[in-house]
Amino acid sequence: MSDAPAVAEGFPDLSSLRVAREPHWGRWLTAAVLVLVLLAIGRAFAQGQIEWSYVGRFLTAPVIMRGIVNTMVMAVLAMALGIVLGIIVAIMRLSPNPVLKSVASGYTWLFRGTPLILQLLLWFNLALVFPTIGIPGVWTARAVDLMTPFFAALLGLGINQGAYTSEVMRAGLLSVDIGQYEAAQAIGMGRLQALRRIILPQAMRVVLPPLGNEFIGLVKATSLASVIQYPEVLHSAENIYYANSRVIELLIVAGLWYLLVVSILTPLQMLLERRFARGIARGGR
């Protein structure tokens, strides 16, 4: 008896025919157009009026390096402030107290609804509204002395970030099963203790990826602080090209540093997410 599969009577044997491949001309055409566009952009930069020697010269200039340090310091401090505010506001949003919920919703609405650059300018010019800040009879100071570019940038970036972080944290808290809250209450834990020891650690698995993206975005958003004279990397580059008129070269220097910082932070974010997820998996066994 033959092992070959039987062919139904009246139907041709197609086993020896080859399957035809679809040519996908659209894909090849799209790829060719993209390559041509990239080559044209590269050629424009190579043949444009750009003195690449200035890019290499100022890439590690002391003032640029100080700007990078100031950028990272501001990003870390503003993110820390944003996380603290975000956790507080997220808890307030989930509170049964209507006053707390309304205040938290108003905070999120206000700072998410106005441009960040506008908030920075308002903080920097706060002395026009509040000439003095403090507690009368205890301590007062002139707002113009307190609202330095550093402090105004920290408040503007940190408070704005808190509004976005609060929504991320709220989503993380809502992702935890309601049974976890009930189990914490059953063993006598208070609401804050349960949040700190049970709910927040579990919510971090959901919170960490968008929080990492928010931090990377905040690093780039520090460039807006140049409008209030905070000496981050873009402001440092601006000061140099105001003196030597090498605008494109100095902007390329700033852009390369932003790309380098983001390229370092992205894999670090992935490693942190992977490590935290492994810790959650072990804790769940």
N, C-alpha and C positions, 0 to 999 in steps of 0.2 A: 504493500500500500504506500503511495507517495506521501511524503511529508509536506509538500507544497500546498498552500491554501487553495481550496477549490474556488473556481471562478463561476459565479452564477451564470446559468444558461441565458444567453441573449445579451450579456454584458461583456465588453472588451476587458482584457487584462491590462490594467494601468500600472502594475507594479514596476515595470521597467522604465517608466517615464520619469524625467527629472522635474522637480518643482521649480517653476519659473520665479525668479526674484523680481520684485517690483523695483524699478530704477530709482524712484524717489528724486526726480529731477528738482523738485522744489527745495528739498533740503540742501542739495549741492549748490543751487543757485543762491540761496540765502547765505550759506557759508562763504561762497566766493565774494558776495557783496560785502559781508562783514569784514573779511580779510582786506579787501580793497579800501574800505573806510578806515580801518586801523592803520594800514600802510600810509594812507594820505595824511592822517593825523600825525603819525610819527615823522613823516617827511616834513610837514609844516613846522613841527617843533625843532627838527634838526636844521632846517634851512632858515628859520625865522631869525629875527633880530634879538637873539638870546645869547648872552655871553656866559657860556656854561662854566667858564673858569670862576666867575663870581659865585655861582651856585656852590661849587666845591670849596671856595674860599670862606664863605659865610655859613656853611652848613654846621660847622663846629665853632663858630665865633662865640666868645664868652657871653655876649649879651643874648644870643640865641639860646645858649645852654641854660642861662638863668631863666629865660622865658619858659623853657620846657619844664624846669623844676617848679616854677610858679604855676604853670598849667596843671601839673600833676598834684601839687599840694592843694590847689583850689578844688580840683575835681574830687579828690578823696574827702576833703572836709565837707564840701557841699553834698556829696553823696551820703556821708554819715549823718548830716543834719536831715537830709531828705528821708533817709530810712527811719530815723527816730520819729519824725513828724508823720511819715506814712503809716507806721504801725499805730501811733496814737489815733490818727484820723480814721483809719480802717476800723479800729475797735469802737470808736465813737459812731461810725456809720452803722455798725451792727448792733449798737446798744438799743434797748427798748425805750430809753429815755428820749422823748421827742425833741427836747432842747439840744441835747448833745448831737443827735442825728441831724438836726437842721443846721447847727453850726458847722459840723463836718461837711455837709453837702454844700453849704455856702462857700466854705474855704476852697473846696475842690472846684466849684463852678467859677470862682473869681480868678484863681491863679492858672487854671487851664484855659480860661476864656480870654486872657489878655496876653499879648506878645511878650516874650521874655525880655527883649531889648527895652520895651516900655517899662517893665518892672525894674530893671537895672537902673534906668534913668530916674525913676521915681525914688528909689532908695537912695541914690547918690545925691538927689536934690531934696531930701527929706527936711532939711533945715528951713526950706521955704514954707513948710507947713507947721513943723514943730521946731521952733528956734532952740529950745532946751529940752533935754530928755533926762528923766530921773524922778526921784521922789522928793517933793518940796519939803524942805526942812531937814532932810536926811542926806541926800546926794543929788546933785544936778550937774549937768555938763552941756556944753554947747553941741548941738547936733552936727554942726559943720566940722567940729573937731572929731566927733565919733565916726561919722560916715566917711571914712577913708575909702579909697578905691578897693582895698582888700575887703573891708568889712561890708561895704555895699554890694560887692560882687558875691561874697559868701551868703548874705541874706537873700539876694535876688535869685541866685542859682539854687541855693538849698531849699528855700521855701517853695519855689516853683517846682523843684524836683519832688518835694514832699507831696504835692497834689497828684502827680502822676504815680508815685510810688504807693500812695494810699490805695489806688484802684488795683494795683498789682497785689498788694497785701490782702486786700478785701477778697479778691478772687482766690487767693491761696487759702484764706480762712474758710471760705465757703466750700472749698474742695474737700475739706476734712469731713468725714462722715459724722452725722449728728450723734451717732452712738458713742463716739469718743468723748463728747461733751457730757453725755449722760453717765458714762463710766467714771469720769473724773468726779462728777457730783456724787456718785454712789459711794466712792471711797473717801468722801469728806473734803475734797479739794475745793477751794474757793475759785471764783471766776478767773482772777488774775493769775493765780497759781497754776490753774489748768491751762491757761493760754501759754504761760512761760514754759511749762514742763512737758506738755502733751501736744497742744494744738499747733503752736508755732513751729516746733521741730518737724512735724509732719507736713505743714504747709510749705516749708522751705523747698521741698522737692518740686512743687509747682511754681514757687515764687522765683527760684534762682535763675532760670533761663531768661525771663523778661527783665529781671533785675540786672543781670549782666549786660543785656542790651541797653538798658537805661544808663548804666555807667559809661559804656562806650559812647553813647550819644552825649552824655554830659561832658566828657573830655573834649569833644568837638564844640559843644555849646559854650565852653569857657572863652572861645574866641570872641563872643559877643561882649565880653567884659572889656575889650579894647576901647569901646566907646566911652567908658568911664575912667580910662587911663590906667587900668590894672595891667601891670607889665607881664602879661602872658606872652606866648611865643609869637602870635600874630602881631600884637602891639610892638614887640621888639623888632620884628621884621619891618613894620611900618616906619618906625623911627629911623631905621637904617636907610630905607629907600627914599625917605624924605630928604636925606642928606646926599645920597649919591645918584638918585633918580633911576636906579636899577629895580624898577617895580616888579616886572615879571620874574626876574631872577630871585628876588627875596620872597615873592609869593610861592615860587616853586620850593624854596627852602622850607618855608612853613608847612606847605603841603606834604613834603617828604617826611617831616617829623611827625605830623599827624598820622600818616600812613604807617610809619614805623611803630608808633605807640599802639595803634589799633591792631596791627599785625601781631604784636606781642600779647595784648590783652585777650584777643579772640581764642587762641589755644589754651590760655590760662583759664578762661571761663569754661571751656569744654572740659578741662581736667577737673575743675572744681565741681561741675555738675555731675561728672561721672563718679567722683569720689563720694559726693553726698548721696547720690542715688544708691551706691553700694552700701553705705552706712545705713540707709533706710531699709534696704532689703535684708541686711543682717538683723536689724532690730525687729523686723516683722516676722522672722522665723520663730 
